[in-house]
């Protein structure tokens, strides 16, 4: 049965899951907390213990934007 974990962080940083997933991460979803900015959330280098979080604007530039994230895994 999948379990859920969540957290908060700034972009361009490694986020560590509060509890290590036993098998694998199924998906990570993010929501930016900055109003009036159009940035996308990206999770890369995903393992069962952490992932790298970043945000990009429509031109591809990064910016430190606070994000909430939700991870689902087993």
Secondary structure in CASP SS format (residue, H / E / C, confidence):
PFRMAT SS
TARGET T0000
AUTHOR 0000-0000-0000
METHOD secondary structure of the structure
MODEL  1
X C 1.00
X C 1.00
X E 1.00
X E 1.00
X E 1.00
X E 1.00
X E 1.00
X E 1.00
X E 1.00
X E 1.00
X C 1.00
X C 1.00
X E 1.00
X E 1.00
X E 1.00
X E 1.00
X C 1.00
X C 1.00
X C 1.00
X C 1.00
X C 1.00
X C 1.00
X C 1.00
X C 1.00
X E 1.00
X E 1.00
X E 1.00
X E 1.00
X E 1.00
X E 1.00
X E 1.00
X E 1.00
X C 1.00
X C 1.00
X C 1.00
X C 1.00
X C 1.00
X C 1.00
X E 1.00
X E 1.00
X E 1.00
X E 1.00
X E 1.00
X E 1.00
X C 1.00
X C 1.00
X C 1.00
X C 1.00
X C 1.00
X E 1.00
X E 1.00
X E 1.00
X E 1.00
X E 1.00
X E 1.00
X E 1.00
X E 1.00
X C 1.00
X C 1.00
X C 1.00
X C 1.00
X E 1.00
X C 1.00
X C 1.00
X C 1.00
X E 1.00
X E 1.00
X E 1.00
X E 1.00
X E 1.00
X E 1.00
X E 1.00
X E 1.00
X C 1.00
END
